[in-house]
Amino acid sequence: MAAAVVRGGTEILSSVVQGQVEVHEPYGGVVPELASRDHVRSVSAVVAAALEQAGVASRELSALAVTAGPGLIGSLLVGLSFGKALAYRLGVPMVGVHHLTGHLASAELADPSLRTPYLGLLTSGGHTALYRVEANAPARLLGETRDDAAGEAFDKVAKLLGLGFPGGPAVAAAARSGDSAAVRFPRPMLDREGLDFSFSGLKTAVALEVERREADAGLGPSDIADIAASFEAAAIDVLVSRARAALRAEGVAQLAVVGGVAANRRLRDEMASAASQDGFEVSFPPAALCTDNAAMIAAAGAQLLARGDRHGLALNSFSRGSWPL
């Protein structure tokens, strides 16, 4: 559960995030029912903390922005219900924000010098996609994962290796002492045209390697480190290669990398190296704006309201699929 106060769509006055790692850690992943129950318990306190931290009274708010999807229905309904009630009480407009719009907005929130057009690589636990971002218009989808997201693959690999939850930081930590060339894992989709991604095959390859080593001599600490490093290298290679291809195809020289996986150190280093080689500019939000937060939703809401869009949910360009809200 998160709440933030943002002035003018660009200045973060407060940002409060209450995580749920302790709630979900025993299960090795997010349990939807437990998530929504925890949101019910915490929403009022988190919003109050954000207002207090910002030194702003609720009556001073000029608008509300709320994540309206995609995501876990129960958790989304908690935020939407609270937001609608507060907006009604205050008599201010409320806009429902597509979660991916928020992640893309975090790029300009973190780097005001970023100018459209630019490409956004969004990589998180639930999404991996490339977008072209233009001024005063919805982002245009260029390519997306056909199955698992990169962050989801990190979580599944962490579980296979017994590294705990959340998986992204755990795999990255284990990889630091491993050999990234120990196992030549596949780089899915790189031999195909287009800008789509796929990570399910990579995840399966890791599972088979773990099974093979466990049957042979057991899975020791060095095995875990090598597999983690080799997996991370493969996943990052796919993300960097697809981003470079998209920049060439679109003739754009700026890239913003957003979403939870954007906090990964190897991704940052390798993308910076690619930028130096290819001559493009790359920006990453700070870690606090990479993972889910409310400041990015507020910034996205301000952008939508500034162009008169009270229906930010109708962003069909954000996915080839559909979502239920």
N, C-alpha and C positions, 0 to 999 in steps of 0.2 A: 504494500500500500504506500502510495507516495502523494505528496501535495507540494505545491510550490507557488510562489507569488513572483510574477515577472512583469516588469514595467516596460511598456512600449514594445513588447515582443522581443526585446533584446537584452534587457538588464535583469539579472536574477537577483531578487531581493532575499529570497529564501528558497531552500529546497530540502525537504525532509523525506527520507526513505526509510520505511520500516521493513526489513527483510523477513524472510520466512525459512531461512536455512535450517534452523532448529526444528521447525515443524515438519519439514520434508526429508531431512537427512536420514532418519531411520529407514526410509522407504527407497532411498537411492534415486529419487525423482519427485516431481510435483504431483501431489494427490489433489485433484480438483476440489473435492468436497471440503477438505481441510483448508485449502487456500481460501475459498469463499467465506468459510466460517471465521477465519482469522481476519479477513478484511472487514467483516461486520463488526468484529470487536474493536478494530483499530481505526476505522475511518474518521470518526469524530475527533479523536485525540490527535491524529496526524494532521488533519486540516487545522485544528486549533494551534498546533505547534508551528506550522508554517506561517500562519498569520502573526503569531507572537514573535517569531524570529525575524519577520520582515518589518515589524513595527507598524502593521497595517490593520485597521479594523475592517470587519467584513463589509460594513456599509460603504467603505471606500473602493470596493472592487467595482470595475466597470463592466466586466464580463467573466464568464466561466467557460473553461474548456475541459472536456472529459473524454477519456479514452472510451471509444464505443465499439472497438473490434479491430482486427480479429483477436481472439483470445478465448479464455475459459469463460463460458457463459455466466456461471455463478458469480465469479469475481467481477466481471464486467457489469453485471446488474447491480452490484453493491455500489460501485462508483457512479453509475448512471442515475440510480435512484437518489443517492445523496446529492449529486450535482443538480438534478432537476428540482429537488425540494429547496435547495439553497438559492438557486437562481430565481425561483418563484417568490421566495420570501424577500429577496433583495430587489426584485423587479429589474433584473439585468438579463441581457441575452446569454444563451448558452449554446455552444457549438460542440457537436460530437466529432471527435478527431480520430481518423484512421491511425492505428498504432504506428504503421510504417511512415506516415506523414510526419509523426513526431520524431522518429529516429532521423529522418532526413533533415528536419528542421534543426536538430542538434548541431549539425555542421555549421550553419550560419550563426547559431547562437554562440558557438565556441570560437568561431573565426569570422568576425564581421567583415574582413577584407575579401571573403569569398564572393565571387561575382558570377552570375549566370551568363551563359550556360555552363554547367559543369556536370560531371557524372557522379552519381552516388552509388557506392558499393555498400549494400546493407547486408550484414552478416551477423546473425544472432541465433538463439536457441530454436526459434520457430521459423526463421526466414533467412533465405540467402537469395539476393537478387541484385540486378544492376538497373539503374534508372538514369534517364537524362532529365536534369532539372532546369527548367526555364523560369523566367520571371513571370509572376502573375498567372500561372497556369498549373494544373496538376502535373506531377512528374510522369514521364512516359516510361513504361516498362520496356527494357531491352532484353532481359533474360532472367530466368529464375530457376530454382532447383526443381527438378522433376520428381524428387522424392524427399529425402531427409535434408534438413538444413545443416550447415556446418557446425553450429553450436550443438545441435542435437547429436551429431556424430561424436563430438568431443565428450558429451555426457555419457553416451553409450560405451565408448572406449574406456572411459574412466571406470565405469561399472565392471567391464570385462577384466580390467587390470586390478580391481579392488582398491581403487584410489579414492573413493568417496564422492560426495556431492557438495558443491557444484563441480561438474567435471572439467570445465575449461581451465580454471586456474590449477586444478590438481594435475591434469595432463601436462600443462606447461611446466609446472614445477618438476615433475618426474623427468621430463624431456631434457632438462638442463644438464643432467649427468649422463645422458644416453648418447648413442651414436646414431645420427639421423640417416646414415647410409647402411645401417645394419640390415634392414629389410627394405627391399624395393617394392613398396606398395603401389598399386595402380593409381593413375591420375585420371579419374573418370571424366569423359566427355571432351578431353583436350584433343582427341583425334577426330572430332566431329565439328562440322560447321555450326555457326550460331554462337549464342552467348549464354546458353543454359548451363546449369550445374547438375551434378548428381553425386551424392555421398553414400548411398546405401551400399554400393559395391565395395567401396573403401572400408566401410564398417564391417562388412562380411569378411573381407580379406584379413582384417585385424582379428576377428573372432576365430578364423581358421588357423592363423599363426599362433594364437594363444593356445588353442586346442592341441596343435601339433607339439608345442614345447612342453605343455603340461603332460602329455602322453610320453614324451621322450625322457626328460630328466627333471621335470618340474619347472615351475615358473619362479625364478629367483629375482632378487632386486635388480641385477644387471639386465635381465631379460625384460623386466617391466620398463626400465629406463630406455632401453634400445627400441622397444616397440612403441613407447610413447613418443620418442623423438622421431622415429621413422614415420609414424602416423601424422604427427604435427607437420613434418616437412611436406608430406604428400598433400594434406589439406590446404596448407598455405600456398603451395605451388599452384594448385588449381585456382585459388582466389586471385593470386597475383597475375597469372597468365590470362585469365578471363578479363580482368580489369584492363590489362595492357591492350588486349585485342579490341575491347570496347572503345577505348580512347582513340585507337587508330581508326576504327570504323566510323566513329562519330565526328572525327576531326576536332576533338576537344582537348584542351591542355590542362584541365583542372579535375582533380578527383578528390572526393570526400569519402572517407571510410567510416561507417557508423555501425552501431549495434554492439552487442556484448562482446563478440569475437574481436572487435576492433581494439580491445584492450590488450590483445595478445602481443607480446613483445616481438616474437619472431615475425609476425605479420607486419608490424610496424617497420622493423628493420629491413625486411625484404622488399616491401613496397617502396620504402625510401630509396633503396638501392636501384630498383626498377625506374623510379622517377628520375634519378640522376642519369641513368643510362639512356632513357627515352626522351628526356627533356620535358616532362610534365611536372606539374605541382601537385603535391598530395597533402591533405590535412586530416588530422585525427582529433576528435574531441578528447578532452581529458577523461580519464577512466570513469569519473562520476557521471558523465553525460553519455557514456557508451552503454552502460547497463540501464535498465528501465528506470525512468524517473519522470516526475511531473513537470519539470521545467521545460523539457522539450515539447510536451503536450500543450503547455501554455503558449510557447512560441509559435507552434503550428496553428493553434487556435487564433492567435492574433493575426497571423498571415491570412487565414481564411476570412475572418471578419473584416479585415482591411479591404478585401476585394469583394465584399458583400456576399460571401458564401456562408449561409447558415446551415448548409447541408453537406458538411465536409465528408460525410460517409459515402457519398456517391462518387467514389474514385475507382471506376471500373478499370482504369489504366494500371492500377496497382497490382492486379493479379489476373491471371487468365482464369482462375477459378472463381468461386463465389464464397461468401461467408454469410452467416445467418441473420445479422442484425440490420 
